[in-house]
Amino acid sequence: MHIDEYRKLAEVEDSMWYFKALNRRMLLPLSDWRDRHADVLDAGCGTGGLIQALKEFGPKWEITGLDFSPLACRLANERTQVDIIEGSITDLPFEQNRFDILTSADVISQVEDASIALQEFARVLRPGGIVVINVAAYQWMWSYHDDACETHHRFRRSELKRMIEDAGLSPIKASYANMFVFPLIIAKRKLFTTPSSTSDVQSYSQPVDQFCGGLARLEHSWLKTGGVFPTGCSVFLAAQKV
Protein backbone atom coordinates (compact mmCIF):
# COMPACT_ATOMS: atom_id res chain seq x y z
CA MET A 1 0.00 0.00 0.00
CA HIS A 2 1.10 3.56 -0.61
CA ILE A 3 2.46 5.27 2.51
CA ASP A 4 -0.38 7.80 2.53
CA GLU A 5 -2.89 4.96 2.64
CA TYR A 6 -1.49 3.75 5.96
CA ARG A 7 -1.95 7.21 7.44
CA LYS A 8 -5.53 7.34 6.15
CA LEU A 9 -6.14 3.85 7.53
CA ALA A 10 -4.96 4.84 11.01
CA GLU A 11 -7.30 7.83 10.96
CA VAL A 12 -10.52 6.07 9.95
CA GLU A 13 -10.36 2.34 10.73
CA ASP A 14 -11.86 2.72 14.21
CA SER A 15 -14.87 4.64 12.91
CA MET A 16 -15.56 3.73 9.26
CA TRP A 17 -18.41 1.27 8.67
CA TYR A 18 -16.30 -0.99 6.45
CA PHE A 19 -13.70 -1.77 9.09
CA LYS A 20 -16.26 -2.25 11.84
CA ALA A 21 -18.02 -4.79 9.63
CA LEU A 22 -14.75 -6.42 8.62
CA ASN A 23 -13.61 -6.89 12.21
CA ARG A 24 -16.95 -8.38 13.28
CA ARG A 25 -16.79 -10.79 10.35
CA MET A 26 -13.21 -11.84 11.10
CA LEU A 27 -14.18 -12.71 14.68
CA LEU A 28 -17.16 -14.89 13.75
CA PRO A 29 -15.28 -18.20 13.25
CA LEU A 30 -13.29 -17.69 16.48
CA SER A 31 -16.10 -17.98 19.03
CA ASP A 32 -15.00 -21.47 20.17
CA TRP A 33 -11.60 -20.02 21.11
CA ARG A 34 -12.91 -16.98 22.95
CA ASP A 35 -12.46 -18.24 26.52
CA ARG A 36 -9.31 -20.25 25.85
CA HIS A 37 -5.66 -19.32 25.71
CA ALA A 38 -4.49 -19.00 22.13
CA ASP A 39 -1.43 -17.73 20.33
CA VAL A 40 -2.70 -15.43 17.58
CA LEU A 41 -1.00 -13.87 14.56
CA ASP A 42 -2.55 -11.02 12.61
CA ALA A 43 -0.64 -11.39 9.36
CA GLY A 44 -0.57 -8.05 7.58
CA CYS A 45 -1.85 -6.14 10.59
CA GLY A 46 -1.73 -2.69 9.02
CA THR A 47 -2.14 -0.02 11.67
CA GLY A 48 -3.68 -2.37 14.22
CA GLY A 49 -7.45 -2.04 13.95
CA LEU A 50 -8.14 -5.78 13.82
CA ILE A 51 -5.68 -6.38 16.66
CA GLN A 52 -7.73 -4.05 18.85
CA ALA A 53 -10.84 -6.12 18.08
CA LEU A 54 -8.97 -9.38 18.75
CA LYS A 55 -7.74 -8.10 22.12
CA GLU A 56 -11.25 -7.19 23.22
CA PHE A 57 -12.78 -10.43 21.93
CA GLY A 58 -10.19 -12.82 23.36
CA PRO A 59 -8.70 -11.40 26.57
CA LYS A 60 -6.72 -14.63 27.16
CA TRP A 61 -5.08 -14.51 23.74
CA GLU A 62 -1.40 -13.75 23.17
CA ILE A 63 -1.45 -11.62 20.02
CA THR A 64 1.37 -10.85 17.60
CA GLY A 65 1.10 -8.52 14.63
CA LEU A 66 3.18 -8.56 11.46
CA ASP A 67 3.36 -6.10 8.59
CA PHE A 68 5.72 -5.35 5.71
CA SER A 69 5.56 -1.58 6.20
CA PRO A 70 7.77 0.05 8.86
CA LEU A 71 5.22 2.88 9.17
CA ALA A 72 2.36 0.45 9.71
CA CYS A 73 4.38 -1.42 12.34
CA ARG A 74 5.12 1.81 14.20
CA LEU A 75 1.50 2.94 14.15
CA ALA A 76 0.22 -0.51 15.15
CA ASN A 77 2.68 -0.70 18.04
CA GLU A 78 1.62 2.72 19.31
CA ARG A 79 -2.06 1.82 19.12
CA THR A 80 -2.08 -1.76 20.41
CA GLN A 81 0.87 -2.33 22.77
CA VAL A 82 1.35 -5.87 21.46
CA ASP A 83 4.40 -7.37 19.76
CA ILE A 84 4.56 -6.04 16.20
CA ILE A 85 7.12 -7.56 13.85
CA GLU A 86 8.22 -6.17 10.50
CA GLY A 87 8.13 -8.93 7.90
CA SER A 88 6.43 -10.44 4.87
CA ILE A 89 3.48 -12.80 4.81
CA THR A 90 5.30 -14.76 2.09
CA ASP A 91 8.24 -15.46 4.42
CA LEU A 92 6.92 -15.49 7.97
CA PRO A 93 9.69 -15.21 10.62
CA PHE A 94 8.15 -17.87 12.87
CA GLU A 95 8.76 -21.53 13.49
CA GLN A 96 6.42 -24.27 12.33
CA ASN A 97 3.24 -24.87 14.37
CA ARG A 98 3.61 -21.58 16.26
CA PHE A 99 0.04 -20.21 16.30
CA ASP A 100 -3.47 -21.42 17.14
CA ILE A 101 -5.21 -18.64 15.22
CA LEU A 102 -4.08 -16.66 12.18
CA THR A 103 -6.03 -13.74 10.76
CA SER A 104 -5.29 -11.91 7.52
CA ALA A 105 -7.68 -9.14 6.46
CA ASP A 106 -7.37 -7.70 2.95
CA VAL A 107 -3.68 -8.60 2.69
CA ILE A 108 -3.01 -11.58 0.42
CA SER A 109 -4.48 -9.57 -2.45
CA GLN A 110 -1.41 -7.35 -2.17
CA VAL A 111 1.30 -9.94 -2.81
CA GLU A 112 2.38 -11.26 -6.20
CA ASP A 113 1.84 -14.92 -5.34
CA ALA A 114 -0.84 -15.44 -2.72
CA SER A 115 -0.30 -19.21 -2.78
CA ILE A 116 3.08 -18.72 -1.10
CA ALA A 117 1.45 -16.71 1.68
CA LEU A 118 -1.20 -19.39 2.20
CA GLN A 119 1.49 -22.08 2.42
CA GLU A 120 3.25 -19.97 5.05
CA PHE A 121 -0.01 -19.60 6.97
CA ALA A 122 -0.42 -23.37 7.00
CA ARG A 123 3.18 -23.88 8.08
CA VAL A 124 3.00 -21.67 11.18
CA LEU A 125 -0.47 -22.85 12.20
CA ARG A 126 -0.76 -25.65 14.76
CA PRO A 127 -2.85 -28.74 13.99
CA GLY A 128 -6.42 -27.91 14.92
CA GLY A 129 -5.72 -24.21 14.49
CA ILE A 130 -7.82 -21.87 12.38
CA VAL A 131 -7.05 -19.27 9.73
CA VAL A 132 -9.51 -16.49 8.85
CA ILE A 133 -9.03 -14.53 5.63
CA ASN A 134 -10.79 -11.65 3.89
CA VAL A 135 -9.81 -10.59 0.36
CA ALA A 136 -11.01 -8.32 -2.44
CA ALA A 137 -13.44 -10.02 -4.83
CA TYR A 138 -13.61 -10.18 -8.63
CA GLN A 139 -10.84 -9.14 -10.97
CA TRP A 140 -13.40 -7.23 -13.07
CA MET A 141 -13.90 -4.91 -10.09
CA TRP A 142 -10.37 -3.52 -10.49
CA SER A 143 -10.39 0.28 -10.02
CA TYR A 144 -8.57 3.34 -8.72
CA HIS A 145 -8.98 1.83 -5.24
CA ASP A 146 -6.77 -1.13 -6.17
CA ASP A 147 -4.18 1.15 -7.74
CA ALA A 148 -3.95 3.17 -4.51
CA CYS A 149 -3.79 0.03 -2.35
CA GLU A 150 -1.30 -1.65 -4.71
CA THR A 151 -3.53 -4.69 -5.15
CA HIS A 152 -2.08 -7.53 -7.22
CA HIS A 153 -5.15 -9.71 -7.55
CA ARG A 154 -8.85 -9.86 -6.68
CA PHE A 155 -10.32 -13.31 -6.01
CA ARG A 156 -13.36 -15.41 -6.69
CA ARG A 157 -14.62 -17.53 -3.81
CA SER A 158 -14.01 -20.80 -5.64
CA GLU A 159 -10.49 -19.69 -6.49
CA LEU A 160 -9.57 -18.84 -2.89
CA LYS A 161 -11.12 -22.05 -1.62
CA ARG A 162 -9.07 -24.10 -4.07
CA MET A 163 -5.87 -22.30 -3.08
CA ILE A 164 -6.59 -22.90 0.59
CA GLU A 165 -7.05 -26.61 -0.06
CA ASP A 166 -3.84 -26.72 -2.11
CA ALA A 167 -2.04 -25.25 0.92
CA GLY A 168 -3.20 -28.21 3.01
CA LEU A 169 -5.98 -26.46 4.92
CA SER A 170 -9.61 -27.56 5.21
CA PRO A 171 -12.23 -24.82 4.54
CA ILE A 172 -14.99 -24.57 7.12
CA LYS A 173 -16.69 -21.37 5.91
CA ALA A 174 -16.56 -19.60 2.54
CA SER A 175 -18.79 -16.71 1.54
CA TYR A 176 -18.85 -13.46 -0.32
CA ALA A 177 -19.41 -10.37 1.84
CA ASN A 178 -20.71 -6.80 1.51
CA MET A 179 -23.39 -7.95 -0.93
CA PHE A 180 -26.03 -5.36 0.02
CA VAL A 181 -23.66 -2.43 -0.47
CA PHE A 182 -22.06 -3.98 -3.58
CA PRO A 183 -24.20 -2.04 -6.11
CA LEU A 184 -23.15 1.24 -4.51
CA ILE A 185 -19.48 0.24 -4.66
CA ILE A 186 -19.82 -0.74 -8.32
CA ALA A 187 -21.39 2.63 -9.07
CA LYS A 188 -18.72 4.57 -7.22
CA ARG A 189 -15.75 2.71 -8.69
CA LYS A 190 -17.02 2.09 -12.21
CA LEU A 191 -19.47 4.87 -13.06
CA PHE A 192 -18.65 7.94 -11.01
CA THR A 193 -14.87 8.01 -10.87
CA THR A 194 -12.84 11.20 -11.08
CA PRO A 195 -9.19 11.82 -12.03
CA SER A 196 -8.47 12.63 -8.37
CA SER A 197 -9.99 9.41 -6.98
CA THR A 198 -7.72 7.62 -4.50
CA SER A 199 -8.79 4.72 -2.29
CA ASP A 200 -12.20 4.45 -0.64
CA VAL A 201 -10.49 4.42 2.77
CA GLN A 202 -11.78 7.77 3.97
CA SER A 203 -14.33 9.44 6.20
CA TYR A 204 -17.87 9.63 4.84
CA SER A 205 -20.83 11.72 5.93
CA GLN A 206 -22.72 10.39 8.91
CA PRO A 207 -25.84 9.43 6.91
CA VAL A 208 -23.77 7.50 4.36
CA ASP A 209 -21.73 5.74 7.04
CA GLN A 210 -24.83 4.85 9.06
CA PHE A 211 -26.65 3.55 5.99
CA CYS A 212 -23.76 1.33 4.90
CA GLY A 213 -23.19 0.23 8.47
CA GLY A 214 -26.83 -0.78 8.81
CA LEU A 215 -26.62 -2.92 5.69
CA ALA A 216 -23.43 -4.51 7.02
CA ARG A 217 -25.12 -5.36 10.32
CA LEU A 218 -27.95 -7.09 8.46
CA GLU A 219 -25.39 -9.16 6.58
CA HIS A 220 -23.60 -10.01 9.80
CA SER A 221 -26.82 -11.39 11.31
CA TRP A 222 -27.14 -13.78 8.36
CA LEU A 223 -23.50 -14.87 8.48
CA LYS A 224 -23.84 -15.45 12.22
CA THR A 225 -26.59 -18.01 11.61
CA GLY A 226 -24.30 -19.92 9.25
CA GLY A 227 -25.61 -18.35 6.06
CA VAL A 228 -23.47 -17.41 3.08
CA PHE A 229 -23.81 -14.83 0.30
CA PRO A 230 -23.61 -15.59 -3.44
CA THR A 231 -21.79 -12.36 -4.34
CA GLY A 232 -20.22 -9.23 -2.85
CA CYS A 233 -17.13 -7.05 -3.02
CA SER A 234 -15.15 -9.28 -0.63
CA VAL A 235 -14.47 -12.98 -0.16
CA PHE A 236 -14.48 -14.28 3.42
CA LEU A 237 -13.07 -17.69 4.29
CA ALA A 238 -12.17 -19.68 7.41
CA ALA A 239 -10.17 -22.91 7.32
CA GLN A 240 -8.65 -25.37 9.77
CA LYS A 241 -5.36 -27.21 9.83
CA VAL A 242 -6.10 -30.88 10.43
C-alpha positions as CSV (number, residue, x, y, z in Angstrom):
1,M,0.0,0.0,0.0
2,H,1.1,3.6,-0.6
3,I,2.5,5.3,2.5
4,D,-0.4,7.8,2.5
5,E,-2.9,5.0,2.6
6,Y,-1.5,3.7,6.0
7,R,-2.0,7.2,7.4
8,K,-5.5,7.3,6.1
9,L,-6.1,3.9,7.5
10,A,-5.0,4.8,11.0
11,E,-7.3,7.8,11.0
12,V,-10.5,6.1,9.9
13,E,-10.4,2.3,10.7
14,D,-11.9,2.7,14.2
15,S,-14.9,4.6,12.9
16,M,-15.6,3.7,9.3
17,W,-18.4,1.3,8.7
18,Y,-16.3,-1.0,6.4
19,F,-13.7,-1.8,9.1
20,K,-16.3,-2.2,11.8
21,A,-18.0,-4.8,9.6
22,L,-14.8,-6.4,8.6
23,N,-13.6,-6.9,12.2
24,R,-16.9,-8.4,13.3
25,R,-16.8,-10.8,10.4
26,M,-13.2,-11.8,11.1
27,L,-14.2,-12.7,14.7
28,L,-17.2,-14.9,13.7
29,P,-15.3,-18.2,13.2
30,L,-13.3,-17.7,16.5
31,S,-16.1,-18.0,19.0
32,D,-15.0,-21.5,20.2
33,W,-11.6,-20.0,21.1
34,R,-12.9,-17.0,23.0
35,D,-12.5,-18.2,26.5
36,R,-9.3,-20.3,25.8
37,H,-5.7,-19.3,25.7
38,A,-4.5,-19.0,22.1
39,D,-1.4,-17.7,20.3
40,V,-2.7,-15.4,17.6
41,L,-1.0,-13.9,14.6
42,D,-2.5,-11.0,12.6
43,A,-0.6,-11.4,9.4
44,G,-0.6,-8.1,7.6
45,C,-1.8,-6.1,10.6
46,G,-1.7,-2.7,9.0
47,T,-2.1,0.0,11.7
48,G,-3.7,-2.4,14.2
49,G,-7.4,-2.0,14.0
50,L,-8.1,-5.8,13.8
51,I,-5.7,-6.4,16.7
52,Q,-7.7,-4.1,18.9
53,A,-10.8,-6.1,18.1
54,L,-9.0,-9.4,18.7
55,K,-7.7,-8.1,22.1
56,E,-11.3,-7.2,23.2
57,F,-12.8,-10.4,21.9
58,G,-10.2,-12.8,23.4
59,P,-8.7,-11.4,26.6
60,K,-6.7,-14.6,27.2
61,W,-5.1,-14.5,23.7
62,E,-1.4,-13.7,23.2
63,I,-1.4,-11.6,20.0
64,T,1.4,-10.8,17.6
65,G,1.1,-8.5,14.6
66,L,3.2,-8.6,11.5
67,D,3.4,-6.1,8.6
68,F,5.7,-5.4,5.7
69,S,5.6,-1.6,6.2
70,P,7.8,0.1,8.9
71,L,5.2,2.9,9.2
72,A,2.4,0.4,9.7
73,C,4.4,-1.4,12.3
74,R,5.1,1.8,14.2
75,L,1.5,2.9,14.2
76,A,0.2,-0.5,15.2
77,N,2.7,-0.7,18.0
78,E,1.6,2.7,19.3
79,R,-2.1,1.8,19.1
80,T,-2.1,-1.8,20.4
81,Q,0.9,-2.3,22.8
82,V,1.4,-5.9,21.5
83,D,4.4,-7.4,19.8
84,I,4.6,-6.0,16.2
85,I,7.1,-7.6,13.8
86,E,8.2,-6.2,10.5
87,G,8.1,-8.9,7.9
88,S,6.4,-10.4,4.9
89,I,3.5,-12.8,4.8
90,T,5.3,-14.8,2.1
91,D,8.2,-15.5,4.4
92,L,6.9,-15.5,8.0
93,P,9.7,-15.2,10.6
94,F,8.2,-17.9,12.9
95,E,8.8,-21.5,13.5
96,Q,6.4,-24.3,12.3
97,N,3.2,-24.9,14.4
98,R,3.6,-21.6,16.3
99,F,0.0,-20.2,16.3
100,D,-3.5,-21.4,17.1
101,I,-5.2,-18.6,15.2
102,L,-4.1,-16.7,12.2
103,T,-6.0,-13.7,10.8
104,S,-5.3,-11.9,7.5
105,A,-7.7,-9.1,6.5
106,D,-7.4,-7.7,3.0
107,V,-3.7,-8.6,2.7
108,I,-3.0,-11.6,0.4
109,S,-4.5,-9.6,-2.5
110,Q,-1.4,-7.3,-2.2
111,V,1.3,-9.9,-2.8
112,E,2.4,-11.3,-6.2
113,D,1.8,-14.9,-5.3
114,A,-0.8,-15.4,-2.7
115,S,-0.3,-19.2,-2.8
116,I,3.1,-18.7,-1.1
117,A,1.4,-16.7,1.7
118,L,-1.2,-19.4,2.2
119,Q,1.5,-22.1,2.4
120,E,3.2,-20.0,5.0
121,F,0.0,-19.6,7.0
122,A,-0.4,-23.4,7.0
123,R,3.2,-23.9,8.1
124,V,3.0,-21.7,11.2
125,L,-0.5,-22.8,12.2
126,R,-0.8,-25.6,14.8
127,P,-2.8,-28.7,14.0
128,G,-6.4,-27.9,14.9
129,G,-5.7,-24.2,14.5
130,I,-7.8,-21.9,12.4
131,V,-7.0,-19.3,9.7
132,V,-9.5,-16.5,8.9
133,I,-9.0,-14.5,5.6
134,N,-10.8,-11.7,3.9
135,V,-9.8,-10.6,0.4
136,A,-11.0,-8.3,-2.4
137,A,-13.4,-10.0,-4.8
138,Y,-13.6,-10.2,-8.6
139,Q,-10.8,-9.1,-11.0
140,W,-13.4,-7.2,-13.1
141,M,-13.9,-4.9,-10.1
142,W,-10.4,-3.5,-10.5
143,S,-10.4,0.3,-10.0
144,Y,-8.6,3.3,-8.7
145,H,-9.0,1.8,-5.2
146,D,-6.8,-1.1,-6.2
147,D,-4.2,1.1,-7.7
148,A,-3.9,3.2,-4.5
149,C,-3.8,0.0,-2.4
150,E,-1.3,-1.7,-4.7
151,T,-3.5,-4.7,-5.1
152,H,-2.1,-7.5,-7.2
153,H,-5.2,-9.7,-7.6
154,R,-8.9,-9.9,-6.7
155,F,-10.3,-13.3,-6.0
156,R,-13.4,-15.4,-6.7
157,R,-14.6,-17.5,-3.8
158,S,-14.0,-20.8,-5.6
159,E,-10.5,-19.7,-6.5
160,L,-9.6,-18.8,-2.9
161,K,-11.1,-22.1,-1.6
162,R,-9.1,-24.1,-4.1
163,M,-5.9,-22.3,-3.1
164,I,-6.6,-22.9,0.6
165,E,-7.1,-26.6,-0.1
166,D,-3.8,-26.7,-2.1
167,A,-2.0,-25.2,0.9
168,G,-3.2,-28.2,3.0
169,L,-6.0,-26.5,4.9
170,S,-9.6,-27.6,5.2
171,P,-12.2,-24.8,4.5
172,I,-15.0,-24.6,7.1
173,K,-16.7,-21.4,5.9
174,A,-16.6,-19.6,2.5
175,S,-18.8,-16.7,1.5
176,Y,-18.8,-13.5,-0.3
177,A,-19.4,-10.4,1.8
178,N,-20.7,-6.8,1.5
179,M,-23.4,-7.9,-0.9
180,F,-26.0,-5.4,0.0
181,V,-23.7,-2.4,-0.5
182,F,-22.1,-4.0,-3.6
183,P,-24.2,-2.0,-6.1
184,L,-23.1,1.2,-4.5
185,I,-19.5,0.2,-4.7
186,I,-19.8,-0.7,-8.3
187,A,-21.4,2.6,-9.1
188,K,-18.7,4.6,-7.2
189,R,-15.8,2.7,-8.7
190,K,-17.0,2.1,-12.2
191,L,-19.5,4.9,-13.1
192,F,-18.6,7.9,-11.0
193,T,-14.9,8.0,-10.9
194,T,-12.8,11.2,-11.1
195,P,-9.2,11.8,-12.0
196,S,-8.5,12.6,-8.4
197,S,-10.0,9.4,-7.0
198,T,-7.7,7.6,-4.5
199,S,-8.8,4.7,-2.3
200,D,-12.2,4.4,-0.6
201,V,-10.5,4.4,2.8
202,Q,-11.8,7.8,4.0
203,S,-14.3,9.4,6.2
204,Y,-17.9,9.6,4.8
205,S,-20.8,11.7,5.9
206,Q,-22.7,10.4,8.9
207,P,-25.8,9.4,6.9
208,V,-23.8,7.5,4.4
209,D,-21.7,5.7,7.0
210,Q,-24.8,4.9,9.1
211,F,-26.7,3.6,6.0
212,C,-23.8,1.3,4.9
213,G,-23.2,0.2,8.5
214,G,-26.8,-0.8,8.8
215,L,-26.6,-2.9,5.7
216,A,-23.4,-4.5,7.0
217,R,-25.1,-5.4,10.3
218,L,-28.0,-7.1,8.5
219,E,-25.4,-9.2,6.6
220,H,-23.6,-10.0,9.8
221,S,-26.8,-11.4,11.3
222,W,-27.1,-13.8,8.4
223,L,-23.5,-14.9,8.5
224,K,-23.8,-15.5,12.2
225,T,-26.6,-18.0,11.6
226,G,-24.3,-19.9,9.2
227,G,-25.6,-18.4,6.1
228,V,-23.5,-17.4,3.1
229,F,-23.8,-14.8,0.3
230,P,-23.6,-15.6,-3.4
231,T,-21.8,-12.4,-4.3
232,G,-20.2,-9.2,-2.8
233,C,-17.1,-7.0,-3.0
234,S,-15.1,-9.3,-0.6
235,V,-14.5,-13.0,-0.2
236,F,-14.5,-14.3,3.4
237,L,-13.1,-17.7,4.3
238,A,-12.2,-19.7,7.4
239,A,-10.2,-22.9,7.3
240,Q,-8.6,-25.4,9.8
241,K,-5.4,-27.2,9.8
242,V,-6.1,-30.9,10.4
